[in-house]
Amino acid sequence: MATAYIVDAVRTAGGKRGGRLAGVHPVDLAAKSLDALMERTGVDPNAIDDVVMGCVTQAGQQAMQVGRNAVLASKHLPQSTPAVTIDRQCGSSQQAIQFAAQAVMSGTQDAVIAAGIESMTRVPMGTNAKFHMAEGLGHYKSPDLEEKYPGVMFSQFMGAEMIVQKHGFTKDDLDRFALESHKRAIAATEAGAFKNEVVPVTVETPDGEEQHIVDEGIRFDATFESIASVKLLDEKGTITAASASQICDGSSGALVVSEQFLKDHNLTPMARIHNLTVTAGDPVIMLEEPLFATDKALERAGMKIDDIDLYEVNEAFAPVPLAWLKHTGADPDKLNVNGGAIALGHPLGASGTKLMATLVHALKARGKKYGLQTMCEGGGVANVTIVEAL
């Protein structure tokens, strides 16, 4: 079977809800990452076979095939470039990477951009369902689904609290993990660790135009006391807004190509795709599936957890990576080394290629070899991608 390579991966710096990226239309924000890949790699835009765009809330400004619209808004990609928009919830653009890799590995395509977009300011989470329900157009939970899961309202927040209870975590455990996410993000930002992955976006500010290049959600003054003082989301629970991922605006992308394409275009890849895995489990506890997906991915790859040099496990809620560490026995010093979504933000459909951008650049910067990325996803699904830095 053919091999799939990542030539480059990029992301915008995260924008807080109503923050520095709020003035940018999501179609244009998505196009920023597409254009950056073309400019950085020097690949002829006419050679791109397809664009696979992850997006969760496909409504409003992200409706009507946002992936295709981003291509049409691009400065470099011609209108002859196809695109498709996919939704695997929080793992949408990680699945875009896997679809792109599968296309290359099958030999049906040679160069595919995997990308993601989410403007959670302009298209608030869940509005693709809420607006229809408010208009009396029905609920996404069908009669047959209700019969199988009577009275269950699938909730990521409740799933996260169930993980806390199942694994015996305390609120202090979650708050300390959240503080560490900020500390690592601060250290990475101050050391310039994100410089090679971040796409500058011109934004309007009260002081005029500026380049948005620093993740807006990082709390540079974070302390354990400040994080611990945040109000509980449920008075009977343990999770607060400080121990959950931040609502975020952003886009990201990665160029995935075949070995022949590398040779034909004289490209040097950053990484090789080593393993692609996706699994599904309990849709109620929901967010625990990365634990079991990782088991399967390592088994299929013939690897052990200690063979992996760096891990990116999405910090949707602090108990998810904590449970993953407990289950796998992984080294916490290798996990989310530059911080995670608690500090940097979780722009839903853009998070998959966002995490991949951070992972491949961190592997290169540290001279490491293998990286593993996994995401918890709505419905109890999880993707795992293992890459080998080159």
N, C-alpha and C positions, 0 to 999 in steps of 0.2 A: 504493500500500500504506500502511496505517496506520502511525503512528510509536509506538514504545514508549519510555516515560520511566521513569527511576528517581526516585522521590519521596524516598526516604531509604534508607540502608544502615547497618547496625550490626554490631557483633561484641562478644563478650565478650573480656576480656583473657585471654591464654593462660595455662594452668596446666601446670606441669611434671608429668611422670609421678609419681604419688603425692603431688602437691603440693596447692595450695590449692583446686583444684576437684575433687579426688578424692572428696570426700564428697557430690558432687551427682550424682544419677542422670542419665544422658544425656537421657532423655525430658524431665526437668524443665529441664535446661540448654538444650535446644533451645527449649523453650517460653519461656525468658527473652528470646530474641531476637525471637520472634514477638510477644510482649506489648509489648516495647519499640517495635517498629514501629507498633503500634496506638496506643500512648500518645503517641509523638512526632509522628505525623502527624495524629492526631485523626480518622482515617477510621473510619466505622461498621464494626465487625467483620463485620456481616451482609452488607456489600458485597464482601467478598473471595470471588472465584470459586474459588480453588484455592490450595493450598500444594504446592510442589515442593521436596522435601527431599533433599539429597545426603547420602549416608552410605556409607562404604566397607565397614567390617566389620559387616555386618548379621547379628549373632549375639548371643546372650545378652541383655543389657539393651538392645541396639540391634536386636533381632529383632522379628518380628511387626509390621512396618510402622511403623517409628519415627516417620516423618513424621506419620502419622495419630495415633499416640499422643501426639505433642507437641501437636497441635491439641487433643486431648481434655484434656491437662494444662494447657492455656493458661488464663489468668485471663480473657481477653477474647474469644477466638474461640469462636463457638458450635459445638455438635456437628454442625451442618449444614454446616460448612466441610469440603470434600473435601481430601484430601492424597494424595500419592504419594511413594514413596521411590525414588531412582535411584542407580545406581552407574556412574560413568565414572572410577573410581579417583580419583586426586588431584584431578581436575577435576570431581568430581561436582556441587558446588554452583555452579561456573562454568557447567556445562551446565544446571543448574537455572535460572540467569539467562537462558540462551539459550532454553530451553523456555518460560519465562514470557514472554519477549519475543516469541517466535514465536506464542504463543497470542494475545497482544494484537495483534500485527501482522496476524494472520489475521482478526481481528474476532470470533473465537469466545469470547473472554473479555476483560474490561475491567480487572480487578485481580487480580494473582497475586503471592503472596509466594514468592520464591526463597530458599531457606535451606539451611543445612548443619549437621551435628552430627558430632562424633567425641569420645568419651571414650576415649582410648588407654590410660588407666589401667584403667578398668573393663572395656573390651573390647579387649584387646591385638591389635595388627595381625596379621592372618593367622589368627586363631583360628577364623574361619568355615570355613577349609579344614583346618587342623591337627587339630582335634578329630575331624572326620569320618575323616581318614586314620588317626588313632590308633585309632579304633574299627573299622578295617577296612572302611570304607564307600566306599573308592575314592579316586582322585586326580583333580584337575581336568584333568589332561592326558590327553586321550582317545587311543585308538589311532590315529585318523586325524591328529590333531595331532602325535603322536609321529612318524608317518611323514613328515610335512612338515618337522618340526624335530627330527630324530633326536638324542637325547642332550642337547638344549638344556633347561636349567632357566632359565626366564625370570627374570631378576634385575635389579632396578633398580640395586642396588649395582654389579653387574658392568657394566651399561650405562653407569653414570657413569664407571667406570674406563676403559671403552673410549673415551668422549668425551675424557678426559684424554690418552690415547695418540694419538687421531686428530688432536687440535688442538694437541698439543705443549705442554700446560701442565705446570708443575712444582708440587711440593708447596708451595713458597713462594707461587706464584700463588694457590693455593686458600686458604692460611692468611691471606694479606693481604686477600683478598676477604672471608673470614669476619670478620676484625677490623673491616673497614669496615662490615659489616652491624651489628655490635654498636655501633660508634661512632655510626652514623646512628640506630639505635633508642634509644640513650642520649640523644642530642641531641633527638630527637622527644619522648621521654618528659619530659625536663626542661623542654622548651618548651611542654608541654601540647598537642602536635600531635594526640594521640589522644583528647583530651577529648570531642570531639563525636561520635566513632564508637563509643566503648566503653560497653557496657551494664554497670552495676555488678551484681555478684552477691554476695549475702550468704553468707559462709562462716563456719564454726566454726573458731576457732583456740584454742590453749591460753590465750590472753588474753581469750577471749570472741568474740562476733560481730564481723566486720569486713566492709567492702565491698572485694571484689576488683576493682581497677581498673587495676593495673599488670601488664604482661606479665612473667610469673615467670621466663621463660628468659633474659632479658637479663643478660649478665655485665657489671655496671657497673665491674668491676675488670679487664676484659679487656686484655691486652697481646699484642703479637705473640709474645713469648717464651712466654707461658702457652698460647696457642693452638697454637704450633708444637711444644710439648712433649707434646701429647696423642698417645696411642699409635695407630699405624696400625691400621685395621680389617683390613687384609690386609698382611702384611709385605712383599709384593712390589708393593703398590699405593702410592697417594698420598693417599687420602682417610682422614680421621679423623672421630670423632664431632663434632669442633669445626668441620669444614668441611662438615658435613651438617646437614639440617634437624633440629630438635629434636622428639622425641615430645611431644605436646601434647594437652591437653583444651580444647575450646572449641566455641562455636556462633556462628552469624552469620546474617544475613538481609538481604534487600533487597525493597522494595515496587516492583513494576513495573506501570505502568498505561497506559491509552490517553489520547489527547488529550481525548476527550470526558469521561472520568472526571476528569481534571484540572479541567475546566470545571465539571462537575456538583458537585464536592466542594471547589471553590475552593482547589486545591492549587498550590503552587509547586514544580516539579521541580528536582532537583539536576543531572540529566544526561539526555541523549537517547542512546538506543542507536543507534550509527552503523553498526556492522558486526558480524555474527555469522559466525564461521568455525570449522569443526572439520575436521581432517585426520588421516590415519593413515599410518604408514610402517613402518620396520623394527622388529619387536617384540623384537629381540635387543639392539641398542644402545639402543633403546627411548626414552630420554629426550632424544633430539636433535630430535624432531619439532617443538617450538616454533619452531625456526629456519625450517623450510619452511612451517609454518602461518602464520607472520608474513608471509612473502613473498606467500602467496596472499591473506591478509586485506588487505594494503596494495594489492595489484593490484585486488582486487574493490572496494575503497573509493576507488580512484583517488588514492591518497596515497603519499607517500614517508616514509621513516622519520623524516626531519627535520621533517615536518609534525606529528609527535606531540610533545606537551609533557612528558608523564610516562609512564614504563613501569613496570608491575609484572610481573616475571618470577619465578615461584616458585622459591625457593632450595631445591629438594629436595636438591641437592648443589651445591657451589660451581661445578663445571665446567659446569653447565647454563646459568646466566646468563652465565658467561664466554664460552662458545661462542656464545651468542645475540648478545652484544655484538660478537664477532669477525665473525660471519656477516653481521649487519645493518649494521655500521658505526655503530651507535647511540651517542649521547653517554652515557658512563657516569655523568655527573653527573645525568642524568634518570632513572636506573634505581633503583628501590626506595629512594626518597629518604628514607624513614623507617625504613629497615632492612627485612630480610626474614626468611624462615623460619629461617635459621641463628640469628638472635637472638631472634625473636619466637615461633617454634614453627610447626609444620605439622600442624594438626589434621585431616589427610586430607580427609574429606568436607565439612568446614566451611571449608576454605581458599579455595575459589572466591569465595564471597560475603564472606569475610573480606578478601581482597585487594581486592575491589571497594569495600568500605567504606573502606578506606585510600585507594584511588585517587581516588574521587570527592570525599572530604573534603580530600585533598591538593590536588587541582585547584582546589577552591573557595578554600582557604586561600591559595594562591599566585597566584590570579587567572589561572590557565591554562585552556586550552580543550580540547585533545584528550588522551585517555589511552588506552593500550593495555595490556591484561592478557593474559598467556598462561601456561599450565601444562603441564609435562610430565606424562604419565599412563601408568600401566601398560598394556602391550600396544602401545606405540608410537603413542599417540594424543595429540593436543594441541588445545586450544581457544584461540581468540583472540577477544577482545571489544574493540571500539573504542567509546569513549563520547565524547560532546561535553558538557562542563560548561556549564550554563546559569545 
